Each structure stands twice: as structure tokens, then as C-alpha cells.
Amino acid sequence: MQDAPIGPTSRRKSKYTPRAVPVSEDGERLTTSAMIASLDAEGRDTVAAPFGNALCDLAAKRDDIVGLTADLSKYTDLHVFANAYPDRFYQMGMAEQVMISAAAGLAREGFTPFATTYAVFASRRAYDFIIMAIAEENLPVKIVCALPGLTTGYGPSHQATEDLAIFRGMPNLTIVDPCDATEITQATHAIADFPGPVYMRLLRGKVPDVLGQYGYRFQLGKAQVIHGGSDVLFISTGFMTMRALDAAKALKAEGTDCAVLHVPTLKPLDTETIRKEAAKTGRLVVTLENHTIVGGLGEAVAAELMRAGIHPAFDSIALPDEFLDAGALPTLHDQYGLSVRAITTRVKTRL
């Protein structure tokens, strides 16, 4: 029997449908700058490279602080540290597993390594190295990662929408999702003093500064009520606390009183504070996170409330369990329910 001919006549029709090229509302193709636009900071004070500058402050006082990157120092703000302390900076190239292994070795020698890359690369490419070389040995390596969740418009290859779900199941690993520049600065100092491994999400570049006006002080492992309210309790993490505060202000103008409970540490979760606030009767409880609906803050809070026998009206605002589109961040946040407009609409519908 002769082989089937090779060529167009022998090819099966593909079921694959190419993704549409991202376009703006007027139909024009989006530019690169629109697809990687920073978080909306209009009208807010911002701080440039809070992580890089906080690490420099630490290094000035501690000789054990070192920084590593997998060819992304400029895009994780580690270049600030590299310029100030070149002898303590390690450029590992595009090799996340090698970077994690090197960080583990440095930690064994008494250093406190801060290893930086994008969240997708740490969670997907380096997972086994993190669990075997760092978490199992309980080494004080700090893995600080930019572009968490939907903070880039470059599509699934760069959108770490499932990183919290991946890391929450890892023993010994503490997980931090800071809200803004104030918290990034404070959290960087706090995790440097923590004796075990930490995974911290990172907002980079010019980061909005919001929590400072509330007199906020970061405490590792602690959730804090930022704003009080009697009708709705927002339980939020990361930059979604900014959105929760903005949504609370918008809803207040329409007569709905919203409290905001900020949860910067996802693991260990401050179950005592969450249970205490959720148990206050008469409030709709809404979790908000820059992460897939699967395996993040919403499911963690829901599980704790069920275990405690607390059953408020409950909703969870999060990204869908799917690969997301590419495009401009404001458009994507509105499309996937993370914008202030989308949050207020969702809450009014539930009420």
C-alpha cells in the first residue's frame, strides 16, 4: 500500500480558531504601549520602583541581602538595586530554574536572596525547583514576581492568573499580595526579616500610593479593616483593595455603606479577622482578587466561613477560569469584571 500523498490535499481541516488581534473601541489595532499600560493612577500619588528602592534601603543595613534576576531586572525594578550594589547582583539569564537553584545555594551560605522574574515564569517553569530546593528545606529565599494576574495585556503567556492557586498548596511557603507602593515598601522589609521562603506579587514602575492616607502599616499574616461600613464587606487582596476602596466611595454616594478588609497575606490566612468581620450580621460579603476564581482568595475565604459555620450572603469577584484576551488593561479589567464600574454594578445587582 502506498503512503498517502503529503500536501494540501491530505491535510485534515484544523479545528483551531486563531485569536483575534486586539483592537480598540474604534477598531484600530492596539499599540504595544496600550497593551502594557500601568494600573490606572490618574489623580493618585505614585512612587517609582518601591521594591527596588526598599531593597536598597535593606542592603545599606544588611550585608546578607542579594538580588537575582532571570534577565528581567529592568522589568521587576531590581535594576535599582543592581546599580547601587553591583557586587551583590546576579544576572542569571533566561533560566528561571537556575536562578532558583542559585538562590537556594546562596541561602544555605547565610545570604537572604531576593529572586525576581515574572509571576508566570516562577509559578509555571520553576515550580519543582522552588518546592524541592527552597520550600522543602525551608530556606529564606524571597521570590518577588511582577505581572501577577491581569496586570499585562500581553495575553496568557504573560498573565499569571493562576499563580496563587499553584503556590497555595506548597508547604512552608508564605504568600503576600501587596496593594500599593506603601505596602510594597513595608512588605519588602518585613519578608526580609522572615526566616522562611516567601512568594510576593509585585507591582512595578510608578506604583499608586493609596494606603498611606489611611495610616496603614503592613503586618505579615494580618488582615486589616481599612474602611468601615454596614451594608457590604469587601474582602480584597493586592491592587483590588484600591478598587474596593474606590467602589466603596462610589456606592456610598448612592447610599450603600461598604467596609473594606484588606488581606495582603494569602498564606497563612488571617482566619480570625476574616471570621470576625464576616460574622457581623446583615452584610453582603464580597471577595475581590486579581486572580482566577479557582484556588485563590475567594475559595479560601468561603472555605473558612463554612468551617466556622458562618453563612452570610456571599459573592466572589475574580477572573474567569479561562485563558484571557490580549489588549489594553482598562478594557480588559472592565471586560473581566475588575474595574470599579464592573464591581459597583455587580454589588448593586446582588443587593
N, C-alpha and C positions, 0 to 999 in steps of 0.2 A: 504494500500500500504506500502510495506517495504521501509525503507530508503536505499538509495544507499550505497553499501559497502564502507567502509573507507579503503583506502590503495592505493598502486601504481596504481592499475587498474582503480581507479576512478578519478585520478588527471588529470586536464587539462594540456596540454603542455604549459609551460611558454614561453612568448614572450621576456622575459628579456635576454639580452646578457651580460654576465659579462664583466667588463672592463679588458683589457689585463694588465698583470703585466708589469710595466715599465722596459724596458731593454735598455742597452747601444747600441751603433752602432755595437759592435761586438757580440751582442746577449746575453750578460751577464745581470743578474738581477741587477738593480741599488741598491747601498747601501744607507743606511739612510743618511750618510754624503753627498752623491751626491745629494740627493733629497732636502736637506735643505741648500745647498751651498749658501754662501752670494753672493751679487752682484759682478760682475767682477771688481776687484780693481787692477789688475795687472799693475804695473808701476805707480800707483797713491799713494799719501799720504793718510793715513787713520787716523781717530780719534776714539778712543774706547769710546763707550757709551756716545755720545754727549748729549743726552736728560737727562740721569741720572745725569751727571756732571753739566749741566746747571741748573737743578732743585736744586742741592746742593748749587750752587752759589746764587740762588734766596733765598733759605731758610736761608742762612747766613745773609741776609739783611732784611728778612721779616718773622715775626713770624706767619703770616697768611697762609703760604704755607704748605699744607699737601698732602700726597700721598696715593692713594688707589689702590689695585690690586685685581683681581679675580683669585688668585693663579698663577699669571704669572709674578711675579716681575723680575725674572732672565731673562725672555724672552721679557721683554719690557724695560730692563735696569733700572727699578725702584729699583733694589736691591742695586744700588749705593747709592741712597737716603735713603733706609731703613737702611743700615749700618751706615750712617752718622747721621741720625735723627730717631732712632727707636721709639721715643715717638711721632713722627708725621706721622708714617706709619701705615696703616690699611690693614691687610690681611683679605679679605672678603670671601676667599674660592671660590669654583667654583659656584658662584651665582652672575652673572652679574647684574641682576635686583636689588638685594640687594645692590650691590656696588653703582649703580647709585642713588638709593634712599638715601643711607647714604651720598653720595657726595652732594646731594641736601640739606639734613639737615645741613651738615657742612657749606655749602654756606650761608644758612639762618642765621647761627650763626656768620657770619663775616669772615669765612675762605675762602681761594682760593684753592679748591681741584683740584688735577690732578688725574683723574681716568684712569687707564691703563688696557688694555686687548688686545686681538687680534681683528682686524677690523671686522671679520665675527661675532664675538660674540656681539660686541656693536651694529652693524647695524641690525643683524637678531634677536637676543634674547632680547635685551634691548631697542628696538626702542620705544615702547609705554611708557616705564618709562622715557626715555630721553625727549620725547615730552611733557609728562604731568607734570613731576616733575621738569624738568630743563628748556626746551625751552619756554614753555608757561609762566613760571614765570620769564624768562629772568635772570636766576641765573648765576653767574660767574664760572661755572664748566668747566674744560678743560678736554675733553675726548681724550686721546692720545693713538693711536692704532697701534700695529705692524702688520706685514704681510699684508699690503694693496695690492690689485690687485694680480699680478703674481709675488710675492716675496717669495713663498714657493713652493716646488714640491710635497706637500702632498695631492694635489687634492682638489675637490670642498668643502670639509668640512672645509678647512683652507684658501682657496683662496677667498679673499674679492673682487671679480671682479666687484661687483655692488654697493659698499658702497657709492660712490659719488652720484649715481643716487638716492639711498634711502634717503640720507641726504639733497640733494639739495632742496627738496620740503618742508623742515621743516622750518617754520618761526623762526626768531631770531637767527638761528644757523649760525655762521661763520665757513667756511671750509678752511683748509690750507693743502697743499700737498708739503712739503719741498723737495728740490732736494738732498741735501748732508749734511755733518756734519756741515759745516759753517752755513747753513741756519737753520738746526735743533736747533743749539745753539741760534742763533739770534731770531728765531721764538718763542722758549720757553719763552724767556724774554718778547717778545712783547705780546704774548697772556696772560701772567700773568698780564699785566697791562690793558688788555682789559676788560671792565666791564660786558660783556655778555658771553654766552656759546660759546665754540669753539670745533669743531671736528678737530683733527690734525692727519694725517697719519704719521707713524714713520718708519724709517729705523733703525735697531738695530745693536748691536755688533760693529764690526770695520767698520765704515762707510766711504766711499771715501770722500775726501775733494777736491772739484773742483772749486767752485765759488770764493774762497778766492783769487785765482790768477787773477781774473777779478776785484778785488776791490769791490765786491758786498756787499750791505747792504740790509737786508730784511726790507720791509715796508709792514705792514698789509694792504691788499686791493689794493696793487700796483703791476702791471706787469712791467718788466724791460727788455730792449734790452741788451742782454749780448754780442752779436756779430752781426756786420753789414754784409749786403750782398744784391746784386741787382737782383739775379735770383730767389731765393726761400726764403720764410719766414716761418721758423718753429715756431709754437706757441705751447709751451710744458709746462708740469707741472710735479712735482715730479722728480723721478730719470730719467724720459725720457728727461729731459733737458741735463743730462750728455750724453745721447745717441744722442741727437740733435747736441750737440757741436762736438762729435766725427764724426758724419755723415757729418757735415759741413766741417770738416777738410779733410775727405776722398773725398768728392765731389769737394772741392777746388783743390785738386791735379789733378782732371780730367777736370778742367776748369769751374766748376759750383760754383757760388758765393752764399752762403746761410747765411741769417740772422737768429738769434735765439732770440725769445721773450719768456722770462720765465714768467709763470703765476702761482705763488705759492698760491694765494688766489682764490679759485674756487667760493666762495660766501662771500661777494659781489664781482662780477667780475669787473675788471678794463676795462669797456667797452670803455672808452675814448681812452686809449692807444691801445687797440686791433683794434678799428676802424681806428685810425690814421695810424697805421702801415700797416694794410690790404688794406688801400685805395691807397697806393703807387703803381702806375701802373706798369704792366709788370712782377709782381712776382707771382709765384705759391705759394699759401698759403696751408701749411700742418700742421694740428694739430697732436700732439703726446701725448698719455696718457697711463698710466698703469691701464687701466680700460676698461670695456666693451664699445663697440661702442654706446650702448644705455644709454642716460641720463648723459653723462659726459662732458668733456671739448669740444670735437668736436661738439656736438649738441648745446652746449651753445654758442660757437663762431659762428657757422653757423646761429643760430637764430639772434644774434646781428647784424651780417653783413646784413642779409636780412632786418631787421628792419631799418637799416641805408641806405639801397639802395646801398650797396657795393657788387659787384659781381665779385670777382676775380676767376681765375681758382682755384679749391679747392679740397683737399683730406684730409682724416682723418685716421690716423694710430692709431689703438686701438685693444683691444682684441675682438674676435668674440662673438656674442650673443649665447653662449653655455657653458655647463659645460666643464672645461678644463681637460686635462690629468694630471696624476702624472708623476714625472720624475725629471731629473736634470735641474736646472734653465737655464743654457746656451742652452741646447737643446730645452727646451720649449720656450724660448724667440725667438729663430730662427724659430721654428715651427709656432708660433703665430704672427710673424712679428715685435717683439720689439727689435731685435738685430740690431746692426749698419749695418751689411751686408744686412739684410732684408729692412731696411729703405732706404739705398742708392739704392738698386735695385728698390724699389717702386718709388722713386723720379725720377730715370733715365727713368723708363718706362713712367711716366706721362709727362716728359719733351720731 
